[in-house]
Each structure stands twice: as C-alpha cells, then as structure tokens.
Amino acid sequence: MPCHCFRGFRIIFKFSYELFNFNKDVVSSTLDDPVRMEEAMWRSIRWLDRCIEGHKRKKEQNLFPIVQGGLDAKLREISAKGKVF
C-alpha cells in the first residue's frame, strides 16, 4: 500500500545518482535503549521494502541498505537478513 514516503523517493529516483543509501531511522550505534534500537531497525527494513518496490531504474541505479542494530549482535543479524534482496 503506497504511503506519502513514495513521493519522496520517486523524486530521488529521477535523479541520475547511481547509488542510494536508504536508511529510514538513524540512531547512534551506542544508544543504550534496546527498544528504540529495535524500532529503528524494523522501520529501516520496512523502508527498504518500499524502496525496492518503487525502484524502476535497476540497470542505472543501485540500492545500498545499511545494517542496523547498534552494538547488539542479534539485532544486527536480524537487520542483515531483512536486507538481503
């Protein structure tokens, strides 16, 4: 289901950039709040899913997901697995 964020990356995709870094929710890697860290991780995975759906110039542009989870190895593993496409 499209949301208002599609409008933003549709505009971005029109530019001639070859590489995009899509990271929807940036928090410090040393943040001592596991709930907030996990929330940011899941939000970024959902954002990447939307970006993949809207990505139309695959031969000209790449998506570059960032693994999140801070210093928590388990969250980083979940994040990495959620960003393999």
GIZIMO-V787240 format. One record per residue. N is the residue number from 0. RES is the residue in one small letter. D_FIRST is the distance of its C-alpha to the first C-alpha in Angstrom with 1 decimal. Layout:
n,res,d_first
N,RES,D_FIRST
N,RES,D_FIRST
//
This chain:
n,res,d_first
0,m,0.0
1,p,3.8
2,c,6.5
3,h,10.2
4,c,11.1
5,f,9.9
6,r,12.9
7,g,15.2
8,f,15.0
9,r,14.9
10,i,18.2
11,i,19.4
12,f,18.9
13,k,21.1
14,f,24.0
15,s,26.4
16,y,25.9
17,e,26.3
18,l,25.0
19,f,22.2
20,n,22.3
21,f,18.9
22,n,19.6
23,k,17.5
24,d,19.9
25,v,23.6
26,v,26.3
27,s,29.9
28,s,30.7
29,t,33.6
30,l,31.7
31,d,33.3
32,d,30.4
33,p,28.9
34,v,26.2
35,r,25.1
36,m,25.3
37,e,23.2
38,e,20.5
39,a,20.5
40,m,20.4
41,w,17.3
42,r,15.5
43,s,16.6
44,i,15.6
45,r,11.9
46,w,12.4
47,l,14.1
48,d,11.3
49,r,9.1
50,c,12.5
51,i,13.3
52,e,10.3
53,g,11.4
54,h,15.1
55,k,17.0
56,r,20.6
57,k,21.3
58,k,24.9
59,e,25.4
60,q,23.4
61,n,22.8
62,l,20.5
63,f,22.6
64,p,21.1
65,i,23.4
66,v,24.4
67,q,24.4
68,g,26.3
69,g,29.3
70,l,32.5
71,d,31.1
72,a,31.6
73,k,29.4
74,l,26.3
75,r,27.0
76,e,27.1
77,i,23.8
78,s,22.3
79,a,24.0
80,k,22.9
81,g,19.2
82,k,19.6
83,v,21.3
84,f,19.6
//
